[in-house]
Amino acid sequence: MTPATNQAERERELLRQMHTIRRFEERASDDFHSGAIYGVVHCYIGEEAVAVGVCAALDRDDQIISTHRGHGHCIAKGADPKRMMAELYGRETGYCKGKGGSMHIADFGIGMLGANGIVAGGMSIITGAGLAAQLDGNGRVAVCFFGDGASNAGPFHESINIAAQWQLPVIYVCENNLWAVNTPASATVSAGDVAARSAGYGIPGHIVDGNDVLAVMAATEEAVERARAGAGPSLIECKTYRQRRHTERVNQPDLRPQAEIDEWRAKDPIEVLLAHTRAGDTPVTQAEWTQIDAQVCAVIADAVAFAEASPFPAPAAVVDDVFAV
Ligand SMILES: Cc1ncc(C[n+]2csc(CCOP(=O)(O)OP(=O)(O)O)c2C)c(N)n1
């Protein structure tokens, strides 16, 4: 394969993954509103380029940790949409046997160490995974996804400090979608940019257009190389935006200005990549895009059918897998 063909195929795979996240969440949102999904759903729509760009730069054995907004991270790392949808539906075939819901999906087999309902809760866990990788000498890299809100919490500072001091192979990826629920990052993040905080720990900090999957991938590749070489952690701040309200719940206010929402919708990450291919030698044609969409929709329909056909966990299983009762 020529490098150009390689690149064209890679871009199509990135598009497919971002679109899978988009369609998965559109369906999850619909099913939440219809009452088929009981637990809370936080949509990642608009931020897909971050998860997909980062995970495209990782190997299967590398490990990631996610947040309360984790569907994109799961799919980008290779999780099975059927088991994810079954988990959202509360069925026993789901990743947590139907007892964890959207915010607790993990798949250790693909290096996905878990979503987390505790803001900044993943930071120390993944830093521990980085320490384990260093002690084992297995060459793995550990990646932490977190929000701008989480960057103001204690675990951010404690984790990055120790990772820098011990030169751990960890990449801290801030998904700065400009808001933590209804609090603007501009009102809470000292120094303006989260990436600027890297200076306090003596590690590289990069600001990336988080709606440009190729830019996110390139920044991550650099950080991966550094981590694998034993040169320590990096902080990457991806500027992005969630197109939906904080959660799919209808009774929550959304204080974000409409003009800001519109401005970022015009920079939709899927449209950005489509436009990139169309400006080059290997454009994704409308026919090809229609075909990709149909294939992705079939994957989501299969996931929903699998979830619907699966049983709920038995009441007697309620304390199975619980360490202390
Ligand atoms: C320790 C803790 N404090 C508060 C909350 C409530 N909460 C859930 S999401 C959220 C905002 C998180 O913002 P950010 O880290 O920027 O992530 P985003 O939702 O923007 O993706 C808050 C305060 C929580 N889940 N955990």
The ligand as a MOL file (V3000), in Angstrom:
LIG
                    3D

  0  0  0     0  0            999 V3000
M  V30 BEGIN CTAB
M  V30 COUNTS 26 27 0 0 0
M  V30 BEGIN ATOM
M  V30 1 C -16.1310 14.5790 43.0640 0
M  V30 2 C -17.3440 15.0080 42.3070 0
M  V30 3 N -17.8120 16.2600 42.4650 0
M  V30 4 C -18.9080 16.6510 41.7750 0
M  V30 5 C -19.5520 15.8000 40.9270 0
M  V30 6 C -20.7750 16.2650 40.1280 0
M  V30 7 N -20.3720 16.4690 38.7320 0 CHG=1
M  V30 8 C -20.6010 15.5410 37.7860 0
M  V30 9 S -19.9660 15.9770 36.3100 0
M  V30 10 C -19.4090 17.4420 36.9050 0
M  V30 11 C -18.6820 18.4290 36.0210 0
M  V30 12 C -17.4610 17.8630 35.4430 0
M  V30 13 O -16.9110 18.7880 34.5450 0
M  V30 14 P -15.6840 18.4100 33.6730 0
M  V30 15 O -14.6550 17.7330 34.5000 0
M  V30 16 O -15.2730 19.6310 32.9470 0
M  V30 17 O -16.2590 17.3220 32.6500 0
M  V30 18 P -17.4160 17.4860 31.5570 0
M  V30 19 O -18.7160 17.1630 32.2440 0
M  V30 20 O -17.3790 18.8780 31.0470 0
M  V30 21 O -17.0940 16.4760 30.5140 0
M  V30 22 C -19.7090 17.5790 38.2580 0
M  V30 23 C -19.3480 18.7420 39.0700 0
M  V30 24 C -19.0480 14.4980 40.8100 0
M  V30 25 N -19.6020 13.6000 39.9910 0
M  V30 26 N -17.9330 14.1250 41.4710 0
M  V30 END ATOM
M  V30 BEGIN BOND
M  V30 1 1 1 2
M  V30 2 1 2 3
M  V30 3 2 2 26
M  V30 4 2 3 4
M  V30 5 1 4 5
M  V30 6 1 5 6
M  V30 7 2 5 24
M  V30 8 1 6 7
M  V30 9 2 7 8
M  V30 10 1 7 22
M  V30 11 1 8 9
M  V30 12 1 9 10
M  V30 13 1 10 11
M  V30 14 2 10 22
M  V30 15 1 11 12
M  V30 16 1 12 13
M  V30 17 1 13 14
M  V30 18 2 14 15
M  V30 19 1 14 16
M  V30 20 1 14 17
M  V30 21 1 17 18
M  V30 22 2 18 19
M  V30 23 1 18 20
M  V30 24 1 18 21
M  V30 25 1 22 23
M  V30 26 1 24 25
M  V30 27 1 24 26
M  V30 END BOND
M  V30 END CTAB
M  END
